[in-house]
Amino acid sequence: MAEKSNKRTIKGIVISDKMDKTIVVKTERLVKHPIFHKYVRRHAKYKAHDEKNQCKVGDTVVIIESRPISKDKRWRMVEITQRAK
């Protein structure tokens, strides 16, 4: 039985798959500006581990926090929710 973990999960789009067993995932979030009270888009890029090299550019994926895998990789790809067209 799988138990609930305290690790963060993030949904994003694969923007690079050129490295071996590594993908770069771009995530976007809306943040309310403190003075102008408008919503502003903020983005971040994460390097995630893709063990089977199954992700392609444009796929929507879910990544989860993990132990450090390399210098920059702290995330693992859990599932592909939507394939690129």
Backbone torsions as a table, in degrees:
resi	resn	phi	psi	omega
1	MET	NA	127.6	-179.2
2	ALA	-79.9	132.4	179.3
3	GLU	-102.2	158.0	-178.0
4	LYS	-69.4	132.7	178.5
5	SER	-107.8	161.6	180.0
6	ASN	-93.3	10.2	-178.6
7	LYS	-78.6	142.5	179.7
8	ARG	-74.0	144.3	171.8
9	THR	-121.3	142.1	-177.2
10	ILE	-134.5	142.7	176.8
11	LYS	-105.3	135.2	-179.0
12	GLY	-159.3	-177.6	-177.7
13	ILE	-112.5	136.0	178.9
14	VAL	-74.1	124.8	179.2
15	ILE	-111.1	-11.8	176.3
16	SER	-153.5	139.4	175.8
17	ASP	-136.0	26.7	-174.5
18	LYS	-75.2	-23.1	-179.1
19	MET	-84.6	157.9	178.9
20	ASP	-79.3	122.9	179.1
21	LYS	61.1	23.4	179.2
22	THR	-138.1	138.6	174.3
23	ILE	-126.2	155.6	173.9
24	VAL	-109.0	124.7	-175.7
25	VAL	-114.4	129.1	177.9
26	LYS	-103.0	128.4	178.3
27	THR	-118.6	147.9	178.1
28	GLU	-123.4	147.3	175.0
29	ARG	-144.1	155.6	178.3
30	LEU	-100.6	131.1	-179.9
31	VAL	-125.8	134.6	179.0
32	LYS	-79.7	127.8	179.9
33	HIS	-68.8	132.6	-174.1
34	PRO	-66.1	-28.8	-177.8
35	ILE	-99.9	-47.4	-174.4
36	PHE	-87.3	-9.9	177.1
37	HIS	56.8	28.5	173.5
38	LYS	-104.2	154.9	177.3
39	TYR	-86.7	129.1	-177.1
40	VAL	-116.7	138.5	178.3
41	ARG	-80.8	130.2	174.2
42	ARG	-119.9	140.8	178.5
43	HIS	-128.0	157.4	177.0
44	ALA	-142.1	151.4	178.0
45	LYS	-116.7	133.6	-179.9
46	TYR	-124.2	140.7	171.7
47	LYS	-92.0	128.6	-176.7
48	ALA	-126.5	151.3	-179.0
49	HIS	-84.5	126.6	178.1
50	ASP	-123.4	92.5	-170.4
51	GLU	-56.9	-40.3	-173.8
52	LYS	-100.1	7.2	-177.9
53	ASN	52.0	44.4	-176.0
54	GLN	-96.6	-10.6	-179.6
55	CYS	-85.3	144.6	175.3
56	LYS	-122.8	164.3	-180.0
57	VAL	-62.3	131.5	179.1
58	GLY	101.0	-12.8	177.8
59	ASP	-69.0	146.3	172.5
60	THR	-97.1	125.5	-174.1
61	VAL	-130.2	162.7	172.5
62	VAL	-112.0	128.9	178.0
63	ILE	-117.9	153.2	-178.0
64	ILE	-129.7	147.8	177.1
65	GLU	-61.2	145.3	176.6
66	SER	-149.3	-179.4	175.8
67	ARG	-67.4	160.4	177.1
68	PRO	-60.8	125.0	-179.3
69	ILE	-97.9	-34.4	174.7
70	SER	-151.1	-165.1	-177.0
71	LYS	-59.1	-41.9	-176.2
72	ASP	-109.0	-17.7	-173.7
73	LYS	-86.7	118.7	176.0
74	ARG	-129.0	11.0	-175.9
75	TRP	-131.9	153.7	176.3
76	ARG	-124.0	142.4	175.5
77	MET	-78.9	127.9	-177.7
78	VAL	-97.0	-50.3	-178.4
79	GLU	-153.7	157.9	173.5
80	ILE	-100.0	115.6	-177.6
81	THR	-86.2	-31.0	180.0
82	GLN	-149.4	132.3	178.3
83	ARG	-81.3	153.3	176.6
84	ALA	-69.5	147.8	-179.0
85	LYS	-89.2	NA	NA
